[in-house]
C-alpha cells in the first residue's frame, strides 16, 4: 500500500452565467452529435446507477457509493432532492450527472462524468452545461461541486471554462492498493 496526497477543490456558480442555455433558450445539448441524448431518469434503478458510477469512477478511485447497500442507494435515489441524468448514444449509457438540492436551495453536482470511451469528443462540455442549466432551472440559489487531483485532467479546466470559481481547497491523504 502507498499513501498519496490529494488536493480537493470546491467550485461554485453564485449566479447563472450569461450564456446559461436554460435561461437563454439555446440548449447546447441540442447540438450533440446525432444519436446522442441526455435524459433525466426518474426512479433511477439501483443497478443502472451502480453500473454508471463504477464505469465513470473506475479510473478515479470513486468508492463511496460502492460501499452503500442496495437499500441505502435506493432510498437515496428516491429522495425528492436527488435527480439523475444519463447520457446515451449508439454504444449505450456513456455518462451521467447527479444533482442534490440542499435545504438552502444550493444544488450540488454531486457526481458527474463520462465513461472512458466517450472522452475527447466534447461530450463533457455539453453534459456539464446541461447539469448547470438543470440546476438553475430547478431553482438553485447557487450551484457547486468539487473535484480533486485524482479526477481526469480535463475536469477542472471544464468546470472553470463553464464559469465555476474555486472557493476552497483542502488536502487529504488517500491509501492506494499496490498494483
Steps between C-alpha positions, in 0.01 A plus 500: 500500500607854435364833617466805278388855570194614307384857456124553492369823345149629569349717225176692469278715285319762705286615208419355161766579241362732230525218248307250714307316230196432720454871547604609150290237320804370310553145619853370426377145537288558188834528318613158619607258229216309337376220720636648824252609763494597868187388682384529857441157651219514752510212745851413387552126549769413753671263254518771232639753746760255633612407150548863396664598828748214468568562130547876533693485826722198430803708403451756777466284811130569551404263780251673729181381334640152434495444875129586526252215521235474228241611754699809604560596138132445408389726786749767389390486136132522600549827688316800353817706527706261283482490119702297247561555126667249270680562171418231244626434149516210255744321732264527799530695822810718485489729799281668755456772755324503835356816653422536870305802622582622850262657750648841419411460131859437392531222244805275514616322190579203721631271227584577140695321234535295186616146452849483350380412148314834476798720592641742244176555307384823667219314676623608844445866411142433391429276799631760746310779325185291536572438871542873555183586309295235682632628835393859431174378348434312826517832686857484629625782719852397400654199323805330642718194462841373590776330310840371600838414358386137459247610238581520130718785376209657309272524805619821665553690171147398389349632824687828477415541129129469590535785752565318829724686744712320763413601855678246719782248480605225735756223499440149630682168486379199304628148541541321168528126458823365357477423129 
